[in-house]
Amino acid sequence: REAMLLAGQPDLQKAGCALTARGPKEVLLTRSGEGSLVFHGSQTYEISSFPPDALVDPTGCGDTYMAGYIHQRFQGRSPRSGGVLGATLASLKLDRHGPLAAISDADRRLIETRMVDS
């Protein structure tokens, strides 16, 4: 809703394009359980969400998503790759209390599996 209000556009796709046209190289719009949209130049990437095992604590999921996204981009990886890692980490964060402070071996395997095609 904030993106549509800020951009003065009636839907999320138009809002993302309008915000990108204002100058930023990348615009990320998260949509909770409906995934996210990443606008990079003239390209739009729709990133699916990944349902958590349990819905325990949503606090900080947006920050966790952004950390995964930024990590991938600083590694020179694609916007899609950043969105997929962000969405994966956010889903892992959802099923535990507090910050995502540790990644188990099972979590690492899940991350690796999801990153294969991104």
Secondary structure, 3 states (H helix, E strand, C coil): CHHHHHHCCCCHHHHHHHHHHCCCCEEEEECHHHCEEEEECCEEEEECCCCCCCCCCCCCHHHHHHHHHHHHHHCCCCHHHHHHHHHHHHHHHHCCCCCCCCCCHHHHHHHHHHHCCC
